[in-house]
Amino acid sequence: MADRGRGRGRGDRGGGRGGRGGRGGGDRGGSATFSGLGPGGDFRGGRGGGDYRGGRGGGDYRGGGGGGGRGRGDFRGGRGGGRGGFGGPKFAGEDEVFRPNAAPQPDSRITQLEDKILSDLGMASKMSALKISSGKGSKVPTEERLPCRPAFGNRGKEVILWTNYFALAVKTPSLYRYSLKATLKKKEKDTDQTPGKQKKGGKGAKGAKGGKDEKEAKGMKLQAVVKSALDKISNGIPCATEFKAQVVSIAPLPLPDDKIVEVSYNDEGKDDIYEVKFDPAPDLDMDALRGYVQSTQHPTGDTKFPRFAEEIDALSIITGYQARASDQVGSLGKSRYFPLNVPSEINSLGFPDFNTVIRGYFQSARPATGRLLLNANVSHGVFRPAGNVADLMDKYGLNGPPNNLNKYLSGLRCQCRILPEKTVPGSKGGNKSGERLIKKLIAGIAMPSDGSGENRPRVKRVGATPSEVSFFLSGAVPPGLKADAYCTVADYYLKKYGYQVKPKYPVVKFGNARPIYMPAELLEVIPGQVLKRKTLPDETAQMILFACRSPVANATSIMSMGRKVLGLDGNSKLTQFGITVGKELLTVRGRELLAPDVVYLDPRTNKRSTVKAFEGGWNMRDVKVAKSGRHISKWTWINVEFSDRPSDPSIVLGAMKDWVTFMRRMGIAMEERPIMYNFGPTVSVPRHSPLDALRARFKMLQQGSPQFVFVVLPGKKTDSNVYNAVKFLGDVEFGYPTVCVLQANIIKKQPQYFANVALKVNLKAGGINHKLSNDVNIIKDGKTMVVGYDVTHPTNLGRNTEGLPSLVGMVSSIDQDLAQWPATAWSQAGKLEMLDVTLRQRFAGRLKLWSRHNKGQLPQNIIIFRDGVSEGQFEQVLDKELPLIREACATTYPANQKPKISIIVSVKRHQTRFYPTDPSHMTKSRNIKNGTVVDRGVTQATIWDFFLTAHQALQGTARPAHYTVLLDEVFRQTLGSEAANGLEALTHEMCYLFGRATKAVSICPPAYYADIVCTRQRVYVADYFERSETQSTTSSSLVVPSVEVHKNLEDTMYYI
């Protein structure tokens, strides 16, 4: 899947060729390529990057529900590489590039304007002066937030690229804007005649106010209410909304004095009245927006970022209105739309839940130099099945555990057929005349625990059928039935409606305390309902097969089906607002940067051996690691087996011996034999609860004081329980560095697998796997520390995330080699992206660590890569996090010394893509070449940012990393007018220094490593996160313990 990487769930345990861990798309790295130390063939590395959890993985693809935020649950897969296969039927019927020989030159007027803006600002002379003044030892200048781009980069071979943007012609006048809130006006009344509602013995009526907070409309109900309100008062005035929180219009809406519009809502069978409050917000100055894109400077000098965010948001609302308003299109979040009735865009994920993955389309307006743009991209979402509930039950199966069926159906919104009563004049029992439809949320199937009180329902068993479910009737009852007595669902429908229910299907209920029961065949699940749990491994595999497509396929889809789904042509709403979307994708200028050479040791001479990178990767033929880590004099290993499936330890023993021999020949300093114990290496554990058995074995190992523990894992890569337990015990309780290998992989004795995992061993021991032949500029003098930090949130876990923390990971370099990145990690309040005051203490610790490795000297420069914050959070980084960093420096440095700091945000979760226009400038997967950088055409001239595709995407469509400079006190003072080139080169070359890969990764290592640290932190508290996905509610008093790494592993790469 191009959008979110290509790993399958958690990737391989230790890399290797098995599985799907990281095969392209947004992959961030490769796996080792190693041929052994003698002559022979070249063994390519595996597809998991040597990381059990598939790099950024950390969780299967999650269907997109359960809230926004960054989370780590999205399907990101591995960042690893692999050899892959190309050609053949994969590209059958496709051109090599999109629109061959038809790519226009990028708009020269935009290029000229970009150059003119920087020229008019005098950036070249300013950069020269800044470099000169810095050389004279002047003080650090006053902090400049979001510094102006010093120049456009000019290194590398220029190429023309397609990009997934359309020109957006906007003649829209100033817009009026209103915020919306829809609340229930009065207590709901039971007006529907749906059978089975308890009349006595139940709890209080749902929706009663009784002093409680107002009940707001949400979801599908909110959309219907907002639509009704606008239909009532728009009076022909063009307006658009996302049917949630705001509406924009060309003229003021004729609102009542109190700004409240009352609308009726009876879709759920109740005569509800909702009050929709229209709160006027400041008008939107579209002329000022149009003026801004011509200069990329705010007319008032306002430095707020992002610039004109409200106006751009309004354009996205207008361009997305038609898709969101259509009942044939499902929407996800603010900007993703999915066709619900196009079979070619829908693929079933099969058993057990028959969810579907739908190919949809993202759209969002963006400002750029000289023009406004519409970003459109292919996107995939996972949705719940739709259709008749009886048919869904047949497909799911009625012979399995009924509790599973209950879980499968609960939470689905459906349309209920309310049949006409036999007493309606002119109607006959079961005739559709007089029927009505209402919408309800399924609570599940009938259960013996339903209801409460004296006259609670009588349900014979879980999944009881209509003849096995009885409810208490009181008051007026249909002819033929007794009042104040129990009646079965089957009898009720026969007597009241003359309808013979289908006897084999379990009864479906709505509500639990006062349930309403209905036959399954009278219910129709509404399409377009998002899956809110993470996908299962097999579902993920099916989704990958459907979603992974070439750049040509994705670009073609955007131009054809995408334009239809998004309504970009013949759209009356766009016409009303004076908006026109260009007919063709745009082209931009990119540059292909040269790959650096990689250095290992020659095993024969122990001298430097230079290896050439090709297409972003290289192999380790006839070389050793650049520097071995600490000598591993005492090591041991554990062979874990499931108690219900014993294994033959002799097979594993032979593989372990061969692997250790291999590592020693590879240059890793370790003893040949393990610690001798009076017990064997095998430990048997329960499949689902291995922690106690493993803890007992780890205690037994203490008598030998091991420096390293290798653990052979049973089962498949998706069996995470043992892995999680090993990492918790090793990292937290006992302080043993651990490396896990999958038994199914290690017994194959493949050199590439041995090498993959060996790279991790050397890093954990403090070694250097490889260097670059030319030292990285700015870093080479040994006076610059590089830091990366990231936050992962408890998102996409359904609704049960209360009490779960956000987890922070931070890494930092310790010298100019950029090979060792010791980590620190902590937790903070859930769903908070900005770091709390703990940052001050931990950052000071990074500075002291640098000092210990550099003869007591503190770094003169600090370059920080902040991973994953959105544009709307840039200012918060400067306002909340930067002061804490400066305070950490103030408490660590002497009074007369202050470091220069640069902060760069790295983002992968964006929707910009580039496609090749020339077959001579593309990879085997038909992507743009690795090392391609773009800083023109889709950027703002005065914002210092660029897109870099450092890696080779082996399948799918490559996703570049987007870097934005928030603060710079380093590059411009050091490099002057070459600052832009210098930053691009530094970032690109660092991507070749990811220690456990022999491929360039797609985002620079400090950001990548920080993300892995977050993922490891989540492993330690996995039980709490997984519990939140299975429980229907989470206690607000839930306290997740703060987990600290054992002191033995502090300041090491334990997480790799």
N, C-alpha and C positions, 0 to 999 in steps of 0.2 A: 504494500500500500504506500503510495507515494507520500501521502499527507503525513504519515506518522511513523515513518521508518519501516523496516522490513523484518524485524526479529519476530520470532514466533514465541509469544509469551515471555518466558524467562530465559530463553536461549540455552546453549549447552553448558553443562557444568565443567568448566575448564576448557571450553573451546572444542576443537576437533571438527570433523566434517559432518558429524551426525546432525540431524534435525534441521531446523530452519533458522537457527539463531543468527540473525543479521545477514541478509543476503542482498542488500541493495537499498534502493529508495533513499531514505534518509540516513543510511548507515554512517556511523561515526568512526569506524575503525576496521581494522582487519585482524586476521589471526596470523600467527607466525608462519612463515614459509621457511622450511628447514629441510635440508637434504642429507643430513648427517655430516660427518666430518671427513669422509673419504669420497672417492669418485663414485659416480652413479647418477641416477636421475634426480630431477628437481622436484621435491615434494612440496606442493602448494599447501598452504595452511587451511584450517577449517573455517567454518562459517559462523563462529560464535565469538570471535575476538578473544577467545580464552577466558571469557567471563561467564560463569554459570548463569547469571541472571540477565544475560543478553544486553549488557551495556545499560542503556538508559531504561530498559525494560521495566523491571520492578512490578509488573502487573500485566495481566492480559488486557486486550482491548476492551475498553468500557464503552458502553453504548452511548455515551454522551450525556446521559441524564445525571441527576443528582447534584447539579450545581456547576458553577463555573470554576474560576481559579485555575491554578496550574496543575496541582495534583501530580501524582506520579502514576495514576491508574490508567492514563490513556494508553492505547496500544502504540507503544513506541518501538518495541522490538529492540534488537541489538543495534549497536553502532558498528558492528564488526563487518568484515568483508567476507570474501570467499571466492572461489574460482568461478562458480556458476557456469551456465551454458548459454550460448547465444546463437542467434540465427535460427534456421529451421522454421518450424511452424509458429514460433513465438511471434514473429513479425509478418506472418503471412498476410498478403494483401495490403501491406502498409508501404507508403513511401519511406525512404530513409530519413527524410526530414519533413517537417510540416511545410506545406506549400513550396515544393522544390522550385528553385529558380524564380520565385515570385516574391521574395522578401524585399520590401522597399528599404531604402536607406533611412536611417533614423532622421527625424525631422531636424534639418540643419538650423532652423530658427531657434529650436530649443537649445541646441548645443551652443550657438552664438550667445543666447541670453544667459546661459549658465556661466560662460566665460566672462561676459560683460559684468555680471553681478559681482563676481570676485574681483575683477579689475577695478570697478568703480569703488569698491571698498578698500582698494589698495592692499590686498592681502599679501602680495609678493614682497612689497617693501616692508610691511609690518613684520613678516616672518623673518626677514633678514635682520631687521633692527632688533627683534626679540632675541635672536641667536647671538648677535654681537653683545648685547647687554648682559645676557646670561653668562657669556664667556668672561666678562669682566667681573663676575662674582656678585652681581647685583642681587638684591633680595627677590624672593618669589613675589610676582605681581599679585595684585588683588584678585581674589578668586573670581574666575569667569565661568559662569554657569553655561552649559551647552555652548562651548566655544564655536565660533564660525569655522567652517571648513577652511583650512589654510591654503588648499589648492586641490584640484582634481588630480588623482593619480595618473601617471603616464608611463609606468614601467610595464613591460609585458607586451605580447603580440596582440594587436587590436583585432577583434572579431565582432561581427554583427550577430545579434541574438534576437530571437522572438521573445516576447515576455507576455505574461497573461494579464495584460491591461488593455482596456479600451479607452479611447479619448472620450471625455465627457464634456459636451458643450452645455453650459448652464447659463440660461438667460433669466433664471428665476429672479423675481424682484425680492425685496425684503420679505421675510416670512414672519408670521405670527406663530407663537409657540405656547402650548398649554401642557401642564403636567396633569395626569389623570389619577383618580382614585375612585374605585367603585365599591360601595359598601351596601349591605342589606339594610333596607329601611325599617322593616318590621319583622316580627316573629313569623317564621314560616308556618303555614297552615296546611294540614293534610287534606288536600283536595283530590288526590289521585285515588283511584279505586283498585290499586294494585293489591292482590290478595296476600293474605298471610301476615298482615301487620298486627303486632300484639296490641290489644286494647287495654290490657291490664297487666300489672305486675312488672312493667318495664321501667327503664330509667326515664328521667325527665326528657322532654322533647328536645331533640337536637336543634340547635340554632337559637334557643331561647337566650335573650340578652342577659336579663337578670343582673345587670351591672357589669357584665363582662365586656371585653373589648369588642369593637365593631367587627362584624364578620365581612371580610373583604372577598370579592370574587377573584378567582385565580384560574389559570389555564384556559381550557376551552370555554368555560363559563364566562371568564373575563372577556374573551374575544367576542363572544356573542353579545354581551352587555355593551361593550364599547361600540360595536357596530350599530346596535340599535340606537344608542345615544347620538352618534354622528348622523345616522339616517334621519333622526328626528329634528336636528337643529342646523345641519350644514347649509340647508336652503340653497343648494346649487354652488356654494363656495368650494373651490377645489381644496381638499384637505387629504392628508395621509397620516397613517399611524402604524405603530408596530403592535397595536391592540394590547398594550400592556401599561405603559407609563407616560406616554406623551403623544401629542398630535400637533402637526404643523399645518398651517393654512396660508393662503395667499392674502386673504382679508380677515378682519376680525370676525369671529363667530358670534351670531346673535344669541348670546346667553342671557338667562334670567339674571336679575340683580344679585342673587346669592350664588351665581355661577354653578348651580346644581341642576342637572337634568335627570328627571326620573324616568326610568324605563321598566317595563314589565319583563319578567323572565319566567317562562313556564316550560322550558325544555325538559325539566326534571319532574314534570307533573305537579308542580306547586305554583301557585299564583304569587310569586315573589316580586317585590318591587325593589329595584336597586337605585341608589342615588350615585350618579356619576359627577364628581366634583372636577370642574375645569379650572385649574389655577393658572392664571396668565403668568408666563415667564418672559424674560427680556426678549425683545424682538431680535431676529437674526439678520445681520447686515450682510447680505450676499454681495453687494458692490464692494465692500471692504475685503471680502474673501477673494473676489476676482482680482482686486488690486494687489493683494498679498502674493498670489502665485506669480505675478509678474516681477516681483522684487525679492520675494521670500523674506521680507522684513515687515514687521507689524507697523502699520501707519502711526500708531501712538507710541511705539517703542516698547510695548508690552513684551516681556520675555517669557510669559507663561507658555508652557509646553504640555501637550501638543497645541499648536496654533490653530485657532478657529475650530476647536473640537466640536462645539455645538452645531456650527454650520455644516461641518462635514457629516456629523451624525444625522442631521436633518436630510441631507442628500441621500444617505444610505437608507433612511426610512422611506423616502419617496421612491427610490429605485427598487426597493424590496417589497413595496406595498402590494403589487399585483400578485406576486407569488404567495405572500403570506395570507392574502385574502381568499385565495382559491382553496376550495375543499378537495381539490385533486393534488394538492401539494402539501407535504408535511414540512414543518419548520423545526429547527433545532437551534437554540440559542438566538443570538441577534441576527445572524447573517447566513445561515445555512438552510438550503431548501431542497426538498426531495420529492421527485415525482412518484405518486402513489399508484398510478395506473399505467405505467409503461413497463411491460414484462422484461424487456431487454435490459432495464436498469435495476432489476430486482433479482436477488438470488437468495434462495432458502439456505439457512445454515443447518438444516436437518435436525436430527434427533439430538437432545430430547425435547426441546421446547419449540422447534420449528420457527425460530426467529428469522428475520430476513435482514440482509444487508442491502441497502439501497444506494445506488450511485446518485449523488446529488451535487449541488453546486453552491459555492460560497460567493458572495458578492459584497463589496464594501467600497465606498467612495474614498479617495485618497488625494491629498494635495501634492503637487509636484511642481518643479520649476516651470513656469510658463503655461501651465495647464492643470486642469482637474482630471483625475483618472478614475476609472472603475476597475477595481481588481476583481477578477473572476477566476475561480479555480474549481477543479473537481474535488469533491469531498464525499466521504462515506459515513453513513450512520446505520446503526443497528436498531431495528424496530420490532415490536411485539407482533405476533401473528394477528391477522384480522379475519373476519368472516363469522358464519353462524357458529354459535358456541357448541351445539351438538356435533357439528362437523369437526370442530377443533378437538372435542373430546375423542371422537373416533380416531383422528390422526394421532393424538397423544397416546391413546390406549386406555382402556377401562380396566385392564387386568392388573395394573401395577398398584403400588401403595396409594390409597386414596389421598393421603396427606400430600403426596407429590402433586397430584392433580389440583388440590386446593391451593397450593403455592403457585402453581402454573397460572391459574385463573385470577387469583386475587390481584387487585389493583388495576384491572383492565376496565376501561370505560366502554359501555355498550349502549346500543339502542334497544329498548324493550318494546315489544308489540303488546299493547293493551287491547285485548279483544273486546268487541261489542257484546254487551249482555244480551241474553236471549229475550229480554223484555223490551229491547229497543224496537219500536215499530218498523216493520218492513225489513227487518234483518233476520237472518237465520244463524243458528249456532255455527261458529267458525267462519262465517262469511267475513271478508275483509272490509265490507262497507261499515263505516262507523268506527273503524280502528283508529287508534292514535299511537304515536311514538313518543316515548320519553327517554331521557338519557340518565343512566345510573352508573355508579362505580361498583363493580363486583367485589364483594368481600371474600368470596370463596364458595365452597360447596357446603351443604348442610352438615353440621357437626353436633354431636350429643351435648356439647358445652354451650350451644347457642342460647341466647336470652338469659333472663334472670327473673326471680320472683316466683310467686305461687303458680302462675299459669304460664310458665315458660314453655317453649315448644318441646315436643317430644320427637326426638330424632333417634332412630334405632341404632344407627352406626355411622361412622364416617363415610361420606359419599352415599348416603341413603337416597333411594329413588322416590318419585312422587307418592307412591303408595306407602312409603316408610317414614314419611315426615308429616307430623300432625301439628296443628297450631290451634289456639283457643279462639273461638268465635264469640263475640258478644255484641249486643245491640241488634240493629236490623241485619238480618242475614238473608241470603238468597233462598228462594223457594226450594224446598226439599232438604234443607239443612237445619240443624237444631241450633238455637241460640244458647249461649253460655255452655258450650260443649266443644270438644276437640273435633277437628275435621282434617282429613288428609289433603295434601295438595292436589292429588288426582281427583278426589271427589269434588273439591271446590271448583276446579276448572270444568268438570263435567256438568255440575248442577248450575253454576252461574253463567258459563259461556257456551255450554253444549260442546265443549272441546275435549277430545280424547287425547290425553298427554301420551307422549312416547315413553313407555315404561322403563326402558333400560338405562336412561341417562340419570346421573346424580342431579339432585335439585340444586339450583344455584341460589345463593343468598345475597342480599344487599343489607349491610349493617350487621352488627354482632349483638349489641345489647337489645335492640328491638328489631330483629331481622324480618325482612320481606323475602318471601320465597317465590321463585318462578321456574318454569320448565326451561331446560337449556335450549330447546329448539325455537323458542320465541325471542331469543336474544341474538343480537348481531354486534360483534366487536368492531368498534370504529377504527378504521385504518389510521396509520401515522402516529402510533403511540411509541415513544422512545423506550428502549431497554435501559433500565437503570442499574442493573448489576453488571459486573465484569463478565465478559464472555468466557465460556469454557474453552479448554485447549483445542478441542476438535472444531468448535465454532470459529475460533481464531484462525485455524488452518484453512477452513473453507473461505473465510473472509479474505485472507491473503490472496488466495488463488483468484478471487473475483476482482480484488481491488488493485493488484499490481499490474500496471499498464505502462506502456512506453510513453515518452514525451509526445510522439506523434498522435497516439490514441487519445491522450488527455487534451491536447490542443484542439484536435478535431471535435471532441465531445463538447468542449467549451463553445466552439463556434457553431455547433449545430443544436444538440439537445440542450446545452446550457443556456443558450439565448432563448430557447422556447420556454424552459422551466422558469427562468428569471423574468421572462416577459420583456426583453429588451427591444423587441420590434413590434410595431403596431400597438403600442401601449398608450391608451388614452390618458392615463394618469400622468405619464411623463410629459405628454403634450400639454396638458393643463398647466404644468409647472414650468414649461419652457425648457425642458431637458431633452437632449438628444444624445444617444449612445453611439459612438463610432462603429462602423460595420466590420472593421478588421482589427486583429490584434496588432499591437505596436511592436516596433523593433527598437533596440537600444544598442549602445556600444559597450563591449566588454573587453577585458584584457586577460590573456593567459600568462600567468606568472610562471617563471622557471622553477622547477622542483629542486630543492637542495640535495646534495649527496649525503649519504648516510655512512657513518663510520662504526666498524666493529674492530675486533682484534683478529689478526692472523694467527691461527693455532700453531703454525710452525715457527714463527718468529716473535710472537707476542707484541708485534708492532701494529700500528694503525692499518686497517684495511678498508678502503673506500668502496662502497656499493652504490651503483646507480639506481635511482628510482625510475620506474617505468609505469606510466598510467597510474600514478599515485601509490604504487606498491613496489616491494623489492623482496628478494629472498636471502636467506642466511646460509647460502652455500659456502662451505669451507671457512667458516668464521666462528669466533667465540664472542661471548658478551663483552662489551667494552670494559666493564669493571665488575668483578665479583663482589657480592655483598659480604657481610660478616661470615666468617667460617662457621658452618653448621656442624659442630662436633658431636652434638647429641640430638638425635631425631628418632622418631618412632612413627608407626602407622597403625591405623585401625581399619579393619575390614567390617563394615556394617552389613548385616543381613536382616531381612524381615523375618520375624519369628514364624510366619506362616509359609515362608519360602526359603529354606536354607540354601546356601551356595557352596561351591567347592573352593576352599581357600587356597588350594595349591595352584590353581590357575592364576589367581590374583597375585600370589607370591612371586611367581615367575615374571609377571609383568612389572611388578614393583622393582625387582632387581634390575631388569633391563632399563627401566626408566631412570633409576638412580645412576646407573652406568652412563646413560645418555647425558644426564645433567652434568656429571663430572667432566665428560669430554667437551661439553658445551662451555665449560669455563666456570661453572658454579662451584664454589668452594664448599664441599661437604664430605663427611665421612662416608665410606662405602657401605658400612654396616649400621643397622639401627641399634638402639639401646636394647640390651637383652633383659627381658622380663621372665618371670616364672609362669607366665600365662600367654596364651596365643593371641594373635591379632584380631580374631573374630569376636564380634559382639552382636548378639541377637536382640532386636528391638521390636516392640509393637509397631505396626504400620502407621497408626494415627497418633500415637503418643510416645515418641521415642526419647523424650527429654530425660526422664529418670534413669533409664538404662544407660544412656550415654554419659550422664553425670557420674554415675558409679564408675564407669570405665575411665573417665578423665581423672577421677580421684586416685584410681589405681596407678595412673601414669605418673603421679606426682613423685613417687619414690625414685624415679629416674631423672627428674628435673629436665624434661625435654626442651630443646630450643625451637623445635618445629614438629608439628603433628600433621601427617598426611592422612586424609580420610577417604576411603573408597566407599562411594555411596551406591546403594542398591536401587532397583526400580528404574523409572524414567525420569527425564529432566523436569517433568511437571510435578514430581513428588517432592514438594518443598519442605515437608515437615522435618525430615532428617537434616537437611541443609540448614534450615533455620535454627535448629537445636545446636548443631555443631558450631555455628558462628556465634551464637549467644554464649555458649560455654567457653569457647576459645577466646573470644574477644573481650568478654565481660567478666566471667566468673574466674577463669583460671589464668588468663594472660598468655596463652599459647598461640603463636602464629599458626594458622591452619590453612591448608590448601585442599580443596575437595576435588576429587575426580570421579567420574561416573564409571562404574564397573564395566558396563557394556562398551565403553570407549577404550579404557586403558588395556583391557585384555586383547584388543586388536593389535597392540604394540606398534602403532603407526608413528613414524618419526614426527610427522607434523603435529600430532596430538601431544606427544612428549614435549616438543618444543614450545607449543602454545602455553602449556601449564608451567613449564620451566621458567618462562619469562616472568610469570607472577611470583614464583619462588624467589628469584633474584631480587625483584623489587621489594618484596617483603623483608628480605635480608639486608636491604639498604644499598643494593648494587645499582649499576648503570647498564642497561641493556644495549643502548646505542646512543651515539651522538651525531651531530651534524659536522660535516667536514669543515665548513666555515662557521665560526662562532656567530650566534645570533647578534645582530647589531643592537646597540644599547645595553644588551645583557652582558656582552663579552668582557667588560671591564670589572665585573664582579661587584658592582655597586648598586645593582637594581634587584629588588625583590618583586616577584610576581605572585599575586594572590588571586584565588578564585573562591567565590562562595555562592551558595544556592539555598533555597528553602523548598521543601516539599510539604504539601498540605493533605489533610484527610478528605479529599474530594472524590466524587464519583463512587461513593460507597452507599448509594441510596440516600435515605433521609436520616441515617443514624450516626452522625458524626459528632454529636455533642459530647464534649469531654475529651475528644481526641486532639492531640497536640499537632502543631506544625514542627517539622524537624529541620534543623539547620546543619549544613556541612560546609566546612572551610578548609582549604588547603593552601600551602604556600611553598615557594621554592626556597632552597637553602644555599644555592650557589649558582654559578654561571652555566652549569651543565643542564639545568632544567630537567633533571632526570628523577630526582627524589622530591616528592610532594607530601610531606607529613600532614596529617589531618587533625582537626579538632571538630567536635560536633556537640550539639545540645538541642534541647527542645524549648518551645515557647508556646504561647497561647495559640489555639487552632485557628487556621485560615487567616493568619496575619502574615503578609508578605514582608513588611518592613521588619528588620531585626530590632530586638529590644536591647536594653542596656548591657546584656551579657556580651554583646559585640565588643564593647570597650575592653573588657578583661581578656577575651579570647584573642583580639587583635594584638594587644600588648604581648601576649604570649607568643604570637608568631614573630614579633620583632625580636624578642629575647632569644628565640630559637635560631633565628638568622645570626644573631650576634655570637652565639655559641659555636656556630659553624664557620665564622669569619673573623676569628681572632679578636673577638670583643668589639668589632666594628658594627655599627648599625647601617642599614641601607640608606644611600643618598636619595634614591628614587624608589617609589612604590607604584607599580602598575597593577590595578585591580580589575579583574573581569567579573562583573556581577551578572549572574546567569538568570535569565527568565523573567525579568520584570517587564510589564507592558509599558507602552508609551505614556499612558496616563499615570504611571507610577515613577517616571523619571525624576520628577521634582521631589518626590518623597525620599528617594535615595539621597539626594543632595541635602534635603532639609532634616532628615531623621538619622540616616546612617553615617553620612560624612562627618557630622559633628562628633559622633562617638569615636570614629576613626581618628580624628584630629586630637581628641582628648586622650586616646590611647598613646598617640605619638608624644603628646605633651608630657605625659607621666613617665615616658621611657627615655626620651632624648634629653641631652643636656640643654640647659636654658638657652644657650646661644646657637642651637642647631635645630633645624626643622627640615623634614624631608619634602621633596616634591612628589605630588600625588597625581596620578591620572586614573580616572574611572571610565571603563568601557563596558557597556551593557551588551551581552551576547544573547541573541534570541533565535531559537529554531522554530518556535511555534508561531509562524506567520504564514502567509498564503502567497508570497511572491515566488514565481518560478521562471526559469529561463530555458528556452529550447534552441537547439542549434539550427542555423540556416544553411550550413555548408557541411556536407559529409566529411570533408577533410578536417573539420574541427569538431569532431564528436568521438565518443567512445564506442566500444562494441555494443553497449546497451543503448546506443543512440542518444546519449545524454551529452551535455556540454562537457568539455574536458575539465579534469581536476586542475585546480589552480586558477579557475576563471573568477575574476573580480569585476563587479559592476558598481560604479558610483555615480552614474549619469542616467538621465532619461526618466527614472522613476523615483528620484530623490529630490530633496529640497537643497538648493545650492548652498544656503548658509548653515545647514545642519550637517555636522561632520559624521557621516555614516557611509557604510558600504556593505554590499552583499558579496560573500566569498563562498565559493564551492571548492573547498580544498580537497575533497575526497573524490573517489571514483564511485559513482552509484552503479552497482552491478545489475540491478533490476529496478523497475519502476521509474519514477521521475525524480531526479536529484532535487533535494531541497537545500538551498544555500543557507548559510548562517548569516544573520544580520547583526552588524556591529554598529553601535552608536556611542560617540564620545560624549560623556556628561561633564567631564572635568579634565583639563590637561595642563599640567605644570611640568611635564617631562618632554614630550616629543617636539613641540614647537621650539622650546628653549634649547634643545639638544640638536635638532636637525633643521630648524628654520623652515625654508620653503619646501624641503624634502620630508616634512613631517607626515604628510598623507602617505607618500610612498613608504616611508619607514614603518608606520603602523601597519599598513597592509602586508609588508614583507615580514614583519615580526609575527603577526597573527598567522600568516600562511606557513611560515617555517616551523612555528611551534606545533602546528598540526602534524608534523612529521616526527614529533618527539613524544608521542603517546607510547608509554613504556611497554605495554603488553601487546602491541600490534606491530606488524611489518607493513602497514599501510597508513597513508595519511588519513586522519580522522576528520570528521566534518565540522567539528567545533573545537576551539583551542583547548588543550589539555587542562588548564586550571578550571575552566567551567565544566568540562567533562568529568574530571576527577571529583569536583565538589558535588556533582549530581550523584556519582556513585556512592559517595559518603552518605548522602541523604538516603539512598536506597538501602544501604547497609543499616542505618539507624532504624529504618522501618522494619527490617528483619527482626531486630531485637524486640520489637513490640508487635510483631505480626499477629499474635493471638488477639490483641485488643482490636486491631484493624479488621481482622477477619470476623471477629465476633459481631462487629457493627453491621456486617453485611447479612448476617443470618438472623439477628434479633429484630423483632418488629419495632421495638423501642429501645432507646438507650437512656440509662439513668443520667440525669443531669449532674449527679454527684460522682459519676465515674471519674476516677483519678488514674491516669496512666503514669507509671513511675518514670522518672527521669533516669535514663540509662547512660552511664559513663563507661568508656572503654577502660579496661584494666591498665594499671600504671605501667606494666611491662610493655604495653603496646603503644603507649603515648608517643607521639611524634614519630610514628612510623607509617608506612603505607599498608597498614593492616587490612584496609578495605578493598584492596585491589584483587 
